[in-house]
């Protein structure tokens, strides 16, 4: 390692900060890539915690899809529904089926976009018809900006409810060596500040 390098321990806060920077600079591919990866990270932690609490050692064995879908279902704000049935039982069934399909589409997009460089699943049922960079969304349309904001809100709320997560990440010492520039360290600290202020002083890292 060059002596002019510094070591920075990174956490999920840094990923959220860089997702926002990408979005603000209209780097939509980078923003969406980070947004789609965050449920993987938090889903793994959530399922591990659920497993410890329940004593069910089979949870972790269910794989990445189970973790991803579980976290989205428990934490992600879902788009508004197009239709509302008059019959309560039909309405509840419709809501459940529509929300499950939306989450399945998000998971399929994660697989296709991150691993195959496409936005389409082989089964059209599990693909969004349209993906916009900005604007509103529904169950068949994804807005990258809207989705990133929802992921950000869900992640912050999840961290607030699981304050030990950032402390655990710090203990892992996820280190990247950065070539020193005049303001490298201050830039990274500045990026984190918004989130640390929202989360509270105990989250300062």
C-alpha positions in Angstrom: 0.0 0.0 0.0 1.2 3.5 -0.8 2.0 5.6 2.2 -0.2 8.4 0.8 -3.4 6.2 1.2 -5.9 6.4 4.0 -8.1 3.6 5.2 -11.9 4.3 5.5 -14.3 1.9 7.2 -17.5 2.0 5.2 -21.0 1.0 6.3 -24.5 1.1 4.7 -24.6 4.8 5.3 -22.0 5.3 2.7 -24.0 3.3 0.1 -27.1 5.4 0.8 -25.0 8.6 0.5 -23.5 7.5 -2.8 -27.0 6.4 -4.1 -28.3 9.9 -3.4 -25.2 11.5 -5.1 -25.8 9.3 -8.2 -29.4 10.3 -8.3 -28.8 14.0 -7.9 -26.3 13.8 -10.8 -28.7 11.8 -13.0 -26.5 8.7 -12.9 -29.6 6.5 -12.9 -27.8 3.2 -13.6 -25.5 3.6 -10.6 -28.4 4.8 -8.4 -30.6 1.8 -9.3 -27.7 -0.6 -8.9 -27.2 0.5 -5.3 -30.9 0.6 -4.6 -31.5 -2.9 -5.8 -28.6 -4.2 -3.7 -29.7 -2.7 -0.3 -32.5 -5.1 0.4 -30.0 -8.0 0.0 -27.8 -6.4 2.7 -30.6 -5.6 5.2 -32.6 -8.8 4.4 -29.6 -10.9 5.4 -29.4 -9.1 8.7 -33.2 -9.1 9.3 -33.5 -12.9 8.7 -30.4 -13.6 10.9 -32.1 -11.6 13.7 -35.5 -13.4 13.1 -33.7 -16.7 13.2 -31.9 -16.0 16.4 -35.2 -14.8 18.0 -37.3 -17.8 16.8 -34.6 -20.5 17.0 -35.6 -21.6 13.5 -32.2 -22.5 12.0 -33.8 -23.2 8.6 -34.5 -19.5 7.9 -31.0 -18.7 6.6 -31.1 -21.9 4.4 -34.0 -20.5 2.4 -31.6 -18.4 0.4 -31.2 -14.9 -0.9 -34.6 -14.6 -2.5 -36.4 -15.4 0.8 -34.2 -12.7 2.6 -34.8 -10.1 -0.1 -38.6 -10.6 -0.4 -39.0 -10.8 3.3 -37.3 -7.5 3.9 -39.2 -5.7 1.1 -42.5 -7.1 2.4 -41.8 -5.9 5.9 -40.2 -2.6 5.2 -40.7 -1.2 1.7 -43.5 1.2 0.9 -45.5 -0.2 -2.0 -47.0 1.8 -4.8 -50.7 2.8 -4.8 -53.1 0.3 -6.0 -55.0 0.9 -9.3 -58.3 -0.8 -8.2 -60.1 -1.2 -4.9 -62.8 -3.8 -4.6 -66.1 -3.2 -2.8 -66.0 -6.6 -1.1 -63.6 -6.5 1.8 -62.4 -10.1 1.4 -61.8 -9.6 -2.3 -60.1 -6.3 -1.6 -57.7 -7.9 0.9 -56.9 -10.7 -1.5 -56.3 -8.2 -4.3 -54.0 -6.1 -2.2 -52.0 -9.2 -1.0 -51.6 -10.6 -4.6 -50.7 -7.2 -6.1 -48.2 -6.4 -3.5 -46.6 -9.8 -3.7 -46.3 -9.5 -7.5 -44.7 -6.0 -7.1 -42.1 -7.4 -4.7 -41.5 -10.4 -7.0 -40.9 -7.9 -9.9 -38.4 -6.0 -7.8 -36.5 -9.2 -6.9 -36.5 -10.3 -10.6 -35.3 -6.9 -11.6 -32.5 -7.2 -9.1 -31.4 -10.5 -10.6 -31.7 -9.4 -14.2 -30.2 -5.9 -13.8 -27.3 -6.8 -11.5 -26.3 -10.1 -13.0 -27.5 -10.1 -16.7 -27.5 -6.3 -17.5 -31.2 -6.4 -18.6 -34.4 -5.1 -17.1 -36.6 -8.0 -18.3 -37.3 -11.4 -16.8 -37.9 -14.3 -19.1 -41.5 -14.3 -17.8 -43.1 -11.0 -18.8 -45.5 -11.4 -15.8 -42.5 -10.6 -13.5 -41.2 -7.6 -15.5 -42.1 -3.9 -15.3 -43.7 -2.8 -18.5 -41.9 0.6 -18.2 -39.0 1.9 -16.2 -38.8 5.7 -16.0 -36.0 7.8 -14.5 -38.4 10.2 -12.8 -42.1 10.4 -12.1 -44.7 8.4 -10.3 -45.1 4.7 -10.3 -47.6 1.9 -10.0 -47.6 -1.9 -9.9 -46.5 -2.2 -13.5 -44.3 0.9 -13.8 -41.0 1.7 -11.9 -39.6 5.1 -11.4 -35.9 4.9 -10.6 -36.0 8.1 -8.6 -39.1 7.2 -6.6 -37.8 3.7 -6.0 -34.4 5.0 -4.7 -36.2 7.4 -2.3 -38.4 4.5 -1.0 -35.3 2.3 -0.5 -33.6 5.2 1.3 -36.6 5.8 3.6 -37.0 2.1 4.3 -33.3 1.6 5.1 -33.2 4.6 7.5 -36.3 3.4 9.3 -34.9 -0.1 9.5 -31.6 1.2 10.9 -33.4 3.3 13.5 -35.2 0.1 14.7 -32.0 -1.9 14.6 -29.4 0.5 16.0 -26.9 -2.4 16.6 -26.5 -2.9 12.8 -24.1 0.0 12.2 -22.1 -0.8 15.3 -21.9 -4.4 13.9 -20.8 -3.1 10.5 -18.1 -1.0 12.2 -16.8 -4.1 14.0 -16.5 -5.9 10.7 -13.9 -3.3 9.6 -14.9 -3.0 6.0 -11.9 -1.1 4.8 -11.2 0.5 1.4 -7.8 2.2 0.8 -8.4 5.7 -0.7 -5.6 7.6 -2.4 -5.3 10.8 -0.4 -6.6 14.0 -1.9 -6.9 17.2 -0.1 -10.5 16.7 1.0 -11.1 13.0 0.6 -11.7 12.2 4.3 -13.8 15.4 4.8 -15.9 14.6 1.7 -16.8 11.1 3.1 -17.6 12.5 6.5 -19.8 15.2 4.9 -21.7 12.6 2.9 -22.5 10.7 6.1 -23.6 13.7 8.0 -27.1 14.0 6.7 -27.9 10.4 7.7 -26.2 10.5 11.0 -28.1 13.7 11.9 -31.4 12.0 11.0 -30.6 8.9 12.9 -29.2 10.6 16.1 -25.9 11.2 17.8 -25.5 7.5 18.8 -25.2 6.7 15.1 -22.2 9.0 14.4 -19.4 6.9 12.8 
